[in-house]
């Protein structure tokens, strides 16, 4: 069993040696993922695991990928996407150009979901989606737009439940158990490494989505990230979070108004 103090030592190592700052990540989540990785890679002790992370650059890369990857799917929480279609995109349609930031985009399923929404709302031609993540391997998968064919049945059901009216399979080409999404969707995407812990704002956006990322952060880091989003969001822009996340306890909450029950807030102050 890995002790809390051992997790602290490893977090300190990562910052001292490589500049990776996991100090404000939720300890419970971090510990769970470290235990999972130790088990997967059959380390007999934490000391050997720590030595490998400290001394092997390739293994460090694997460690960062495993610790920072988030599970995602296309049109996850379909009612959330229904609200995006009906309330957010209809308002943003009046803008001459729409900038969207997917922060912590993971392997890109939700980025392609957004591109499909924009295409169906006839807004894709005047939109740009900035998709960022700390994890280079996840970002590369997102950039390629290639996903397992086995997932498409679930994604298609999510899509229809979100208000989609087209044949979902028209958006991709299937081959050898995988699908590749239409490049007309990815033409409007810019993928880039961005660390929510240490990097600053890089543009002004009309819509920022950061779903199921903040649950891995402690309260002080969540507040820092909310400040970053507030700084990056245009007046009357929208901020979208995951189903278990909220602005309710943040320092910026008074500047935002929630849209109904969905985890979408509009910047009004």
N, C-alpha and C positions, 0 to 999 in steps of 0.2 A: 504493500500500500504506500502511495506517495504522500508525504506529509506537506502541510501548508508551507512550512519553512523551506522545504526543498523547491517548491514552486517559486517562492520569493527569490531564492538563490539563482534559479534559472532565468527568471525575469531580469534580475540584475546583470547576469552574464550577457544576455542578449543586448541589453542597452550599452553596457561598457564596451563590449567587443565589436558590435555591429551597428549600434544606433537604432535597433528596433525597440520601440517603447510599448511594452505590453502592461505597464504598471497600472493603467486604469481599466484594463479589461476585467470583466467579472471573474473573480477568483474561482467560483464554482465551475463556470463554463471552461475556463482555462485548464483547471485541474482535470476535468472530465476528458478533455481532448488530449492532454498529455498522457493520461492513463491509457486511453484508446490507442495512441500511437506506440507507446511502450509495448502494449500487448500485441498489436499488429506486427511490429517488427521484432518481437521476441527478445527484448532486452532482459537479461537476468536480474539487473538491478538499476535503480535510478542513477547511481554513480556512472555506470557505463553509458547510459542514455545521455547524461549531461556531457560526458567526455566527447561523445560522438557529435553532439550539436556544436560544441565549442571548437572541435578540431577538423571537421569535415564539411567543406563548403557546399558540396552536393547534398549532404544530409540536412544542412541548415536550410537549404532551399525547400526540401521536402517538408521539414518541420513548419516553416512559415506558411507553405501552401495548405497543410493539414489544419493548422490552427486558425487560419483566416477564411477558409472556404465556408460559404453559407449555402444551405440547401434551398433550391428554388424550383419553380415550374412556370410554364406559360399560363397567363391569365389566372394566376393564383388568387384566391378569394374573388370569384367572378363578380360578386355584387360591388366590390370596390371598383372594378373596371367598368361596370355599368354606370356608376356614378361619374367616373372620368369621362365617359362618352357623353352622358346627358347634361352634366353641369359644368365640368371644367373645360372640355374642348369647345363646347358651344360658346363659352365666354372668350376663350383665347382666339377663336376664329376671327374676331374683329381686328386682331393685331396684324401689322404688315409682315412680321417675322416672329417666329416662336422658338425660344431657346429652352431646352429641357435638359436637366442634369439628373442622370441615374447615378447616385453615389453608393458605392458598394454594390456594383452591378453583378458580381459573381460571374457565372458562366453565360450570362446574357439572355436567358429566357424571357425575363420581364422587359428587356430593352426591345426585343423583337415583338413582344406583345404590344408595346407602346407604338412601334412603327406601324403595325397593322391597324391599330385604332386611328392613327393619324391619316393613313391611306384611306380608310373607309369614311373618314370625316372630310376627305378631300383637302387635307391640310399638310400632307407630307412634303409637298413641293416647296413649302415656305417654312419648313421646320428644320432644326438641327438638334440631334440628341447627343449630348456629351455623356459617355459611359465610362465611369472610372472605378478602379478597384486597387487594393494594395497587392493583390495576389496575381503575379504575372502569368501563371499557368491558366488560371480561371479566365483572365482577360484574353488570352490567346484563343481559348475555346469560344469565347463570346465573339471575337473578331471573325472567326471562321464561319460562324452561323450554322454549325453542323451539330445535330442532336440525334439521340437514339430514336429509331423508328418506333420502338416498343412504347415510347412515351406519348406518341401522337394521339392515341385513342383518348387518353385522359385530357390532353391539351385541347383536343377538339371539343370535348364535352364542356370544358371550362369556357372555351371561346363562345360556344352557343349560349351558355348560361349568362355570359357577360353582355349578350345582345348582338353577337355576331350573326350575320344573315347569309354569308357566303359559304362556299365549300372550303373548309379550312385547308384541305390538301392542295388547293390551288396556289397556296403561298409557298410550297416547297416541292422539291424533287427528291424522290426516294431512290436509294441505291445501296445494295449490300448491307441492309439492316440499319442504315443511317439516312437522315434527311438533311438536305441543304436548303436553307431559306433563300428566297428570291433576292438577288443582289440589288434590286431596285430599293429594297428596304434598307440594306446596310450602307447604301450610298449616302444616306442622311445621318450616319453615325460616326462619331469620332471617339476612338477608344484610347484611354491613357491611364498610366499609373498615377494614383493619387492616394495619399495617406491621410485619412480623416483625423488621425491623432496629431500629426505634425504639420501638414501642408495648409496653405492659406486659400482664400477665395481666389478664383481665377477668371470670373466673368459675372455678368448679371443674368439671372434666369427668370422665366415666367412660371416654370413648374420644376420643383425639385422632388425627386422620389428617393427615399432611403428606407427600404422596407426590410425588416427583420435583421438589421445590423446593430441597432442601438441596444437591443436586448443583451448583447455580449459586452457592453460597456458599463462601468460603474457610474454613479450619479454625477460626479464632477466632470467626467469625460463627456457624458451625455450633454451636460450644460455647455461645454466648450463647443461641441458639434452643433448644437442648436444656435449658438452665437454665429458660428461659421455660416450656417444655412440662412440665418436672418440677414447677415451681411451680403449674402449672395443672391437674395431673392428680391425681385422688383416689387414695388408697391402694387398691391392687389394681385400679387402672384400667389401660387398655391404650393403648399408643402404636404407631401403624402408619406405616411409612415406605415409600418407593419401592423397586423391585427392586434398584437400584444403591446404596442408602443403608444405613447401619448405625449402631448405637449403640456398636459394639465399641470404638471409639477415643475415646469421649466421657468426660467427667469423671463422669457420672452412671451409667455402665454397671453398677456393682456393685449398684445399687438395682433392677435390672431383670432379668427372666428371659425369654429368647426362646421363643416357641411353635414348636417344631419347626423347619422350614426357612423358614417364611414370615417376612416382615419385620414381625412383630408382637411387641411386648415387653409383659410385665406388670410393673407396679410393685409390688415385693415388699418394698422397704426404705424 
